[in-house]
Amino acid sequence: MREADIDPTGAASTEGDRRKPVVILRCAPHPAGRIFTDAALTALHERFTVVDLEGDDSPHALDQALPEAFAIVGQPDLPRERLARAPRLRALLNVEGNFYPNVDYEACYERGVYVLGCGPAYAQAVAEHSLGLALDLARGISREDRAFRNGRERYVADGNSDAILLRHADVGLVGFGNLGRALRTVLTGFAPTIRVYDPWLPPSVLRQHDVIPATLEEVLARSTFLFVLATVTDESRNLLNAERLASVPPGARLVVVSRAPVVDYDALLAGIAEGRFLAGVDVWPDEPVPAGHPARKLEGIVLSAHRAGGIPAAFFEVGEMVLDDLTLLARGLPPVRMQVAARELVGRYRNRPVS
C-alpha cells in the first residue's frame, strides 16, 4: 500500500489519487520564516506542494512554476502575458501590505483569480502604536524622559504645562479602513468624540461604527487629536497640504501612521517648528530617513521608524491567514481571513514597497 498523503480538506488520500495544489512562495521582502511559524509552515507543506522561490528571484524560476500554480504567496511581476502561463491560478496572496502596479489586476479579475491582502493582520498593532504616540504627545512622556536623562527634569506641575487628556477629547480620523476601525475600538475606553473623513464610505457605514461622518475641513478644524490613516491614491496625494494643516487647532496632536505621500512634510515640520501643533510620525517620504533630516533635531515631534505594524505577532498572523485561506480555496470555498481586494480600488493605490 502506498504512503498516505494529506489533502487540503484534512482527509487522507492515497498518493497520486489527489495531487496537492501547487503554491508558489515568493514572499519578498519578508522571508517565509518571518510570516510563518514552524507549525504553520509544516502545515503548508503537508497540504500543498510548495515551490519555494525565496532564494531564487529569477523570472525563469517563476515561469517554470506558473503552469501548475494554484496560488502565489507574494507579489512578483505578473503582467497579463505571464498570468496567461498560469491557467490553474486561483489566488494571489499579497503578504507585504501594499498592492503595486506590477500585476495586471484586471486580468486576474477577468479570470476569477482572487487578489487578497494582509492589511487586517497589521491593524491592531498599528492601532496600539498610534494610541501610544497619542498618549506620548498628550503627556510629553518621551520629551520629559530625555530631559530627565540630561538632568533637566521638571517635577509635578512644572512638567505638565501643555499636558492634555485623551478622555472626552475631540478626535479626528482621516481614513476609516482596517486601521481606522481598529483604532476606534482601542479609543473606546477614553470616550472621545470621533469624527471621520473617508470619501470611500457612505455616512451610514460610519454611523454604524458609532463615529460622526464629517468633511475633511470639519475633521481638521475640530480635532484635538488627529490621526492620519488614509492610503495613498492620486486623489489623496498631498491631501494634508500647507493650507489644510494651517486649519488644525493650535496645540493639536497629529499622529501620522499610514502613508507619507498623504502629507506635505515640509508644511508638517514647519507647523511643528513654529509650535502650532505636536506630531508623532511613523512613516516618511524617504526611508531610511537621511542622517541630516531636520526632523531629527526638531522639538515637538515623536519619531518612529515605520514600526507601527511590523511586530512578530502581526507577521505570524499574516502566515495564519494565508494558510487558512489557501486551505479554504483548495476545498472550493471562498477566503475569509485575508481581505479581498476590490476590483474598483486595487488599481488606484499608489503605495510604495516597505523595506
C-alpha positions in Angstrom: 0.0 0.0 0.0 1.3 3.4 -1.0 2.1 6.1 1.6 -0.9 8.1 2.6 -1.0 11.8 1.7 -2.9 14.6 3.3 -5.2 16.7 1.1 -6.2 20.2 1.9 -9.5 19.1 3.3 -7.7 17.2 6.1 -8.7 13.8 4.7 -6.2 11.1 3.9 -5.8 10.1 0.3 -3.5 7.7 -1.5 -0.5 9.4 -3.0 -1.3 10.0 -6.7 -5.1 9.8 -6.2 -5.1 13.5 -5.5 -2.4 15.9 -6.5 -1.8 18.6 -3.9 -2.3 22.1 -5.2 0.9 23.9 -6.1 1.7 27.0 -4.1 4.5 29.3 -5.1 6.3 31.1 -2.3 8.0 34.3 -3.2 7.2 36.4 -0.1 9.7 39.2 -0.6 10.5 41.4 1.2 9.6 39.0 4.0 11.4 35.7 4.4 9.0 32.8 4.9 10.2 32.3 8.4 9.1 35.8 9.4 5.4 35.3 8.5 5.0 31.5 9.1 5.5 29.9 12.4 7.2 26.5 12.3 3.8 24.8 12.8 2.2 26.9 10.0 5.0 26.2 7.6 4.8 22.5 8.3 1.0 22.5 7.7 1.5 24.4 4.5 3.9 21.7 3.2 1.6 19.0 4.3 -1.4 20.4 2.5 0.2 21.8 -0.6 3.1 21.2 -3.0 5.2 24.2 -2.1 7.6 25.8 -4.7 9.8 27.9 -2.6 11.4 30.6 -4.6 12.7 32.6 -1.7 16.3 32.1 -2.8 15.7 32.5 -6.5 14.2 35.7 -7.8 14.8 34.9 -11.4 12.0 35.3 -13.9 12.8 31.9 -15.3 12.2 30.1 -12.0 8.8 31.7 -11.7 7.9 31.0 -15.3 8.7 27.3 -14.8 6.4 27.0 -11.8 3.4 29.0 -13.2 1.8 26.4 -15.4 0.9 24.2 -12.3 0.4 27.0 -9.8 -2.8 27.1 -7.8 -1.7 30.2 -5.8 1.1 32.6 -5.4 2.1 33.9 -2.0 3.8 37.2 -2.6 3.6 39.7 -5.4 6.1 39.1 -8.2 5.8 40.8 -11.5 2.7 39.4 -13.1 1.8 41.2 -16.4 -1.0 39.8 -18.5 1.2 37.6 -20.6 2.8 36.0 -17.6 -0.5 35.4 -15.9 -1.6 33.6 -19.1 1.0 31.0 -18.4 -0.8 30.1 -15.1 -4.2 28.5 -16.3 -4.7 26.9 -12.8 -4.1 30.0 -10.8 -6.9 30.8 -8.2 -5.3 33.3 -5.9 -2.6 35.9 -5.5 -1.9 36.4 -1.8 -0.1 39.7 -1.1 1.8 39.4 2.2 3.7 42.8 2.1 0.7 45.0 2.7 0.7 47.1 -0.4 -0.7 46.5 -3.9 1.8 47.6 -6.5 1.2 48.2 -10.3 3.4 45.2 -11.2 0.4 43.0 -11.5 -2.3 43.1 -14.2 -5.2 43.1 -11.8 -7.8 43.4 -14.5 -6.5 40.1 -16.0 -6.8 38.5 -12.5 -10.4 39.6 -12.2 -11.3 38.5 -15.7 -10.1 35.0 -14.9 -11.6 34.8 -11.4 -8.3 34.9 -9.6 -8.7 36.1 -6.0 -6.5 39.1 -5.2 -6.0 39.0 -1.4 -4.3 41.4 1.0 -2.9 41.0 4.5 -3.8 44.5 5.8 -6.1 43.3 8.6 -3.2 41.5 10.2 -1.5 44.8 11.0 -4.5 46.8 12.1 -4.4 46.1 15.8 -0.6 46.6 16.0 -0.9 49.9 14.2 -3.8 51.0 16.3 -2.0 50.3 19.6 1.1 52.1 18.4 -1.0 55.1 17.3 -2.5 55.2 20.8 1.0 55.1 22.2 2.1 58.1 20.1 -1.1 60.0 21.0 -0.5 59.5 24.7 3.1 60.5 24.4 2.1 63.7 22.7 -0.6 64.3 25.2 1.7 64.0 28.2 5.2 64.7 26.9 6.4 61.2 28.0 9.4 60.8 25.8 10.3 64.5 25.9 10.4 64.5 29.7 12.3 61.2 29.7 15.0 62.9 27.6 15.0 65.9 29.9 15.4 63.7 33.0 18.4 61.8 31.5 20.0 65.2 30.8 19.5 66.5 34.3 16.7 68.9 33.2 13.7 67.1 34.8 10.7 69.1 35.9 8.6 67.9 38.8 4.9 67.8 39.2 3.1 70.7 37.6 6.2 72.2 36.1 6.5 69.4 33.6 2.8 69.4 32.7 2.1 72.9 31.4 1.0 71.6 28.0 -0.5 68.2 29.1 -4.0 67.3 27.9 -6.3 64.4 28.3 -7.4 62.0 25.6 -10.6 61.3 27.6 -13.6 63.1 26.1 -11.3 64.7 23.5 -12.3 65.7 20.0 -10.6 63.1 17.8 -10.4 63.1 14.0 -9.6 60.1 11.8 -8.6 60.7 8.1 -9.4 57.3 6.7 -11.6 54.5 8.1 -10.3 51.3 6.7 -8.7 48.5 8.7 -6.6 50.9 10.7 -9.3 53.4 11.5 -11.7 50.7 12.6 -9.1 49.0 14.9 -8.2 52.4 16.3 -11.8 53.3 17.0 -12.1 50.2 19.2 -8.8 51.0 21.0 -10.0 54.5 21.7 -13.4 53.5 23.1 -12.3 53.5 26.7 -11.4 57.1 26.5 -15.0 58.1 25.4 -13.8 60.6 22.8 -15.9 62.3 20.2 -14.7 60.8 17.0 -15.2 62.4 13.6 -14.2 60.6 10.4 -13.5 61.7 6.9 -13.4 58.9 4.4 -14.7 59.6 0.9 -15.0 55.9 0.0 -17.6 55.2 2.7 -21.2 56.4 2.9 -22.2 58.2 6.1 -24.5 55.3 7.1 -21.5 53.0 7.4 -19.6 55.4 9.6 -22.6 55.9 11.9 -22.9 52.1 12.2 -19.4 52.2 13.8 -20.5 55.0 16.2 -18.4 57.7 14.7 -19.5 61.0 13.2 -19.3 61.4 9.4 -17.6 64.7 8.6 -15.9 66.6 5.8 -12.1 66.9 5.8 -12.4 70.5 6.7 -14.5 69.7 9.8 -12.2 66.9 10.9 -9.1 69.1 10.7 -10.7 72.2 12.3 -12.3 70.3 15.2 -9.7 67.7 16.2 -7.5 68.0 19.3 -6.1 64.6 18.3 -5.8 63.9 14.5 -4.9 60.5 13.2 -3.8 60.2 9.5 -4.8 56.7 8.4 -5.5 57.1 4.7 -4.0 55.1 1.9 -2.3 57.0 -1.0 -4.1 57.4 -4.3 -3.8 60.1 -7.0 -6.6 61.9 -5.1 -5.1 61.6 -1.6 -1.6 62.5 -2.5 -0.6 65.7 -0.6 -4.1 65.7 0.9 -2.8 67.4 4.0 -1.1 70.3 2.4 0.1 73.6 4.0 -3.3 75.3 3.6 -5.2 72.4 5.3 -2.6 71.9 8.0 -3.0 75.6 8.8 -6.6 74.9 9.8 -5.6 72.4 12.6 -6.3 73.9 16.0 -3.4 75.3 18.0 -1.9 72.8 20.3 -3.4 69.8 18.4 -1.7 66.4 18.4 -1.2 64.8 15.0 -0.4 61.1 14.5 0.8 60.0 11.1 0.9 56.2 10.7 -0.4 55.4 7.2 1.2 56.7 4.0 3.7 59.5 3.8 2.6 60.9 0.5 -0.8 61.9 2.0 1.0 64.7 4.0 3.1 67.6 2.9 6.1 67.0 5.2 7.6 70.4 4.7 4.4 72.0 5.9 4.1 69.5 8.7 7.6 70.1 10.0 7.1 73.9 9.6 4.0 73.7 11.8 5.8 71.7 14.4 8.8 74.1 14.4 6.5 77.1 14.8 4.9 75.4 17.8 1.4 75.3 16.2 1.0 71.6 16.9 2.8 68.5 18.0 3.1 65.3 16.0 4.1 61.6 16.2 5.3 60.3 12.8 5.9 56.7 11.9 6.1 56.9 8.1 8.5 59.1 6.0 8.8 60.2 2.4 12.2 58.6 2.2 13.1 55.6 4.2 15.6 55.2 5.7 15.4 58.9 6.8 18.6 60.7 5.8 21.0 61.3 8.6 20.7 65.1 8.3 16.9 65.3 8.2 15.7 68.3 10.1 13.1 66.2 12.0 15.9 64.5 13.9 16.7 67.8 15.8 13.1 69.1 16.0 11.3 69.5 19.3 7.6 68.8 19.3 7.8 65.6 17.3 7.9 61.9 18.4 10.0 60.0 15.9 9.2 56.4 14.9 10.9 54.4 12.2 8.0 52.7 10.4 7.5 50.4 13.4 3.7 50.6 13.9 2.6 47.4 12.3 5.6 45.2 11.8 5.7 43.2 15.0 6.1 39.4 15.3 2.5 38.8 16.3 1.3 40.7 13.2 3.7 38.9 10.9 2.7 35.5 12.2 -1.0 36.5 11.8 -0.3 37.0 8.1 1.0 33.4 7.8 -2.0 32.0 9.6 -4.3 34.0 7.4 -2.5 32.7 4.3 -2.7 29.1 5.5 -6.4 29.3 6.4 -7.5 30.9 3.1 -5.4 28.6 0.9 -7.0 25.7 2.7 -10.5 27.1 2.1 -9.8 27.8 -1.6 -8.4 24.3 -2.1 -11.8 23.0 -0.8 -13.7 25.1 -3.2 -14.7 27.7 -0.6 -14.1 31.4 -0.6 -11.4 33.0 1.5 -12.5 34.6 4.8 -9.3 35.7 6.6 -7.4 37.9 4.1 -9.0 41.0 2.6 -10.4 40.5 -0.9 -9.1 43.5 -2.9 -11.9 45.4 -4.6 -11.7 45.5 -8.3 -12.7 49.1 -8.3 -9.9 50.2 -5.9 -6.9 47.9 -6.2 -5.6 49.7 -9.3 -5.9 53.1 -7.6 -3.4 52.5 -4.8 0.0 54.3 -5.1 1.8 52.7 -2.2 5.5 52.1 -2.2 7.3 49.0 -1.0 8.3 48.8 2.6 12.0 48.0 3.0 
